[in-house]
Amino acid sequence: MFVYTKSCNSQLQHHIEGRVSVLEWKDEPDAQFISVLRERRRLQEAIFSIDCAGASMCEVEKVEAALRRAAEVHRNHPTIQLIRTNTDEIVSSSDRPDTEVAACHGLIVFPQ
């Protein structure tokens, strides 16, 4: 879920600040991230606090990459700042199923 900490009329915004929960957004397609930024037609700058609690480093990096791609394809190419929070609560990849390691590298693994 995107939670905006500073906002005004969404289409007129030049600057947004918000919070993104990795656990809530880790499985969303890039198109979802793109649509969130595309709604802000005049966007020049975006600052996102990335809540890493309970997520693996791979999941954190996946969400960050999706946000960066969304900024790259936005018509204004806004600057984007990503600030990680709750980094002490990032879980080890050994605490996750083996399928996550494959997913981090873009592979699809089907459970047996």
FENGI-V486192 format. One record per backbone hydrogen bond with DSSP energy under -0.5 kcal/mol. NH is the residue of the N-H (numbers start at 1). CO is the residue of the C=O. E is the energy in kcal/mol with one decimal. If there is no record, write none. Layout:
{{NH:CO:E} {NH:CO:E}}
This chain:
{{3:1:-0.6} {3:19:-2.1} {4:2:-0.5} {5:3:-0.5} {5:17:-2.1} {6:17:-1.4} {12:9:-1.2} {13:9:-0.7} {13:10:-0.7} {16:45:-1.9} {17:6:-1.1} {18:47:-2.4} {19:3:-2.4} {20:49:-3.0} {21:1:-0.8} {22:20:-0.6} {22:51:-2.3} {25:21:-1.7} {26:22:-2.1} {28:25:-1.6} {32:29:-1.5} {33:29:-0.9} {34:30:-2.4} {35:31:-2.3} {36:32:-1.5} {37:33:-1.7} {38:34:-2.7} {39:35:-1.4} {40:37:-1.6} {41:39:-1.2} {42:11:-0.7} {43:40:-1.6} {44:14:-3.2} {45:14:-2.1} {46:79:-2.4} {47:16:-2.4} {48:81:-3.0} {49:18:-3.1} {50:48:-0.6} {50:83:-3.3} {51:20:-3.1} {51:49:-0.8} {52:50:-0.8} {52:85:-2.4} {54:89:-2.1} {55:52:-2.3} {57:91:-0.6} {60:56:-2.2} {61:57:-2.7} {62:58:-2.0} {63:59:-2.1} {64:60:-2.4} {65:61:-2.4} {66:62:-2.0} {67:63:-2.1} {68:64:-2.3} {69:65:-2.5} {70:66:-2.1} {71:67:-1.8} {72:68:-2.2} {73:69:-2.1} {74:70:-0.8} {77:74:-1.4} {79:44:-2.5} {81:46:-2.6} {83:48:-3.0} {83:81:-0.5} {84:82:-0.6} {85:50:-3.1} {89:86:-1.8} {90:87:-1.4} {91:55:-2.4} {95:92:-1.8} {96:93:-1.3} {100:97:-1.7} {101:97:-0.5} {101:98:-0.5} {102:98:-1.2} {103:99:-2.3} {104:100:-2.3} {105:101:-0.9} {105:102:-0.7} {106:103:-1.5} {107:102:-2.6} {109:107:-0.6}}
